[in-house]
Amino acid sequence: MAVQVHACLLGNWVNLGDDPQCTVGNHGSSPSKWWEENAEIWSPTEKEQDHTLYQLDYVHVYYKGVDYRINPIFIQIVNSL
């Protein structure tokens, strides 16, 4: 079964696998490897400060030469046979 990782980047849904240079997560994994290896996101167990964007969960995505920091709700996984 093939896994596709899609992300909404600036309002456009893209298949991250379309860019061979794409990386996801703090370790810079390929999209499929990131998914297979636990889909790590940055998520603080305790907030250092309330009411700030800096403490929200996020995922780093490097896609087509641009670095993004997105909320995990903007990622979808598609399994195809």
C-alpha positions as CSV (number, residue, x, y, z in Angstrom):
1,M,0.0,0.0,0.0
2,A,1.4,3.4,-1.0
3,V,1.2,6.3,1.4
4,Q,0.8,9.8,0.3
5,V,1.3,12.8,2.6
6,H,-0.7,15.9,1.7
7,A,-0.4,19.3,3.3
8,C,-2.3,22.5,3.0
9,L,0.4,25.2,2.3
10,L,-0.9,28.7,2.1
11,G,-4.4,27.5,1.3
12,N,-3.3,25.0,-1.4
13,W,-3.4,21.2,-0.8
14,V,-0.3,19.6,-2.3
15,N,1.1,16.1,-2.3
16,L,4.4,16.5,-0.6
17,G,5.8,13.5,-2.5
18,D,5.7,15.6,-5.7
19,D,8.9,17.3,-4.6
20,P,11.8,14.9,-4.3
21,Q,13.6,17.5,-2.1
22,C,10.7,17.8,0.4
23,T,11.4,17.1,4.1
24,V,9.1,16.9,7.1
25,G,9.7,17.2,10.8
26,N,12.7,18.4,12.8
27,H,14.8,15.5,11.5
28,G,14.3,16.3,7.9
29,S,12.7,13.0,6.8
30,S,11.0,12.4,3.5
31,P,7.2,12.7,3.8
32,S,6.6,8.9,3.7
33,K,9.5,8.1,6.1
34,W,8.2,10.8,8.5
35,W,4.8,9.2,8.5
36,E,6.2,5.6,8.9
37,E,8.4,6.7,11.8
38,N,5.7,8.1,14.1
39,A,4.9,11.4,12.4
40,E,6.7,13.5,15.0
41,I,5.3,17.0,15.7
42,W,6.5,19.7,18.0
43,S,4.1,19.8,20.9
44,P,5.0,21.3,24.3
45,T,3.9,19.3,27.4
46,E,3.8,22.6,29.3
47,K,3.3,26.0,27.9
48,E,6.0,28.5,28.8
49,Q,3.6,31.4,28.1
50,D,-0.2,31.5,27.5
51,H,-2.0,33.1,24.6
52,T,0.9,32.9,22.1
53,L,1.2,31.4,18.7
54,Y,4.7,30.2,19.6
55,Q,3.4,27.5,21.9
56,L,1.0,25.8,19.4
57,D,1.7,22.4,18.0
58,Y,3.5,22.4,14.6
59,V,5.3,20.5,11.9
60,H,8.2,21.8,9.8
61,V,7.7,21.2,6.1
62,Y,10.3,22.1,3.4
63,Y,8.5,22.0,0.1
64,K,9.8,23.3,-3.3
65,G,12.4,25.5,-1.7
66,V,10.3,27.1,1.0
67,D,10.2,26.3,4.7
68,Y,6.8,26.1,6.3
69,R,5.7,25.7,9.9
70,I,2.2,24.4,9.9
71,N,-0.3,23.1,12.4
72,P,-0.7,19.3,12.1
73,I,-4.4,19.6,11.3
74,F,-3.3,20.7,7.8
75,I,-1.8,17.3,7.0
76,Q,-3.7,14.4,5.5
77,I,-2.6,10.9,4.8
78,V,-3.9,9.0,1.8
79,N,-3.4,5.2,1.5
80,S,-3.8,3.8,-2.0
81,L,-3.7,0.2,-3.1
